[in-house]
Amino acid sequence: MRLPALRGRYATGAVQTVVVKIGSAVLAPGASPDGAVFDRLAREAARAARSGWRTALVSSGAIACGLGPMGFAAPPRRVLDRQAAAAVGQQRLMALWGEAFDAAGAGPVAQVLLTADDLEHRARFLNARHTLDRLLRAGVTPIVNENDSVVYDEITVGDNDRLAALVAVALGAEALIMLSSVDGVLDREGRVAPEIVDPRQAEPWLRPGRSATGVGGMRAKLDAAQTARRHGVRVWIAPGRREGVIAAVLNREAVGTRIDPIVAGPAARKAWIGATVRPRGRLHIDGGAADALLRRGASLLPRGVVAVDGEFEQGAVVEILGPGGEAVGRGLASYTSAEIRRIAGRRTDEIEAILGYAYTDEVVHRDDLAIARGADERGAPQ
């Protein structure tokens, strides 16, 4: 099948990142992996990537892929048995994705095993975001999967839905597409609701039941959608078995259920950084660094740091002060206070020699930086 072209601003790169979550019931109907579905979705994801979208997948299906080798005729009820099936199935799941992307001519894929806890801990959140971003910049498609063999909550409740929302937040994604075995959120009359203003309005419509292999259900998807929309991510719940569904969603065709964000785009996360979290320390920077932050939208590099106040861990919110002590902004520190003191004033290519390792080139990445109110109008100090 020839995939539909992506149109309008969605084909220009104006909207950069999409996370596609694919449920077990889509990939493994009847608890058996369907290679044709993997092939189709790999082609669709590759088409989106070639049209200007940074595309990451959050894939369920590890348990379903491990049932046969473990001798289970159906998904077991015991959590321990499901975890064992997931441990066997992880490599089989990735083999299916790798073969599908190879056949689509879409380049390499990478397995990224995460748990929701990883993305709710600030330092691990930053590390995960840096890793995912690095893979995408290298043209590698991340295949994110919950670490079912060791985690309990996702295997019993989430079916990757919450994890997908957190991945979308970590990447600053504009869109999260949750592909399901149903056509969307069904209203009281059993019809697909094309748009939901607030996921809470759908609560009375929910019906009990879930697929044979999935553990999420519509309630988990709506909870995940609420998380994503609070951070500026637009969410679709769409039919995963439909041909061309990813392009249809990105073209804003009438497919599935759309849930719009509360605050558009990355402004939501930057508002959280700038206003709702107490800084754990301060970074004093020179005039050149202040100019780069305020006028050029740059990241804060170690060379521009003059001094560090306080003790904090990687991922902490820090206040950034210009040479006159004026507030320039706030951001998430990519290094600890002790590490920043050691690399302050040095070039990025010296970080590894000084520390023995280098997480990133930036002390605070521009995506994790909120400029202080009025600072961009004042400009950099002279």
Secondary structure, 3 states (H helix, E strand, C coil): CCCCCCCHHHHCCCCCEEEEEECHHHHCHHHCCCHHHHHHHHHHHHHHHHCCCEEEEEECCHHHHHHHHHCCCCCCCCHHHHHHHHHHHHHHHHHHHHHHHHHCCCCCEEEEEECHHHHHCHHHHHHHHHHHHHHHHCCCEEEEEECCCCCCHHHHHHCCHHHHHHHHHHCCCCEEEEEECCCCCECCCCCECCEECCHHHHHHHCCCCCCCCCCCHHHHHHHHHHHHHHCCCEEEEEECCCCCHHHHHHCCCCCCEEECCCCCCCHHHHHHHHHHCCCCEEEEECHHHHHHHHHHCCCECHHHEEEEECCCCCCCEEEEECCCCCEEEEEECCCCHHHHHHHCCCCHHHHHHHHCCCCCCCCECHHHEEECCCHHHHCCCC
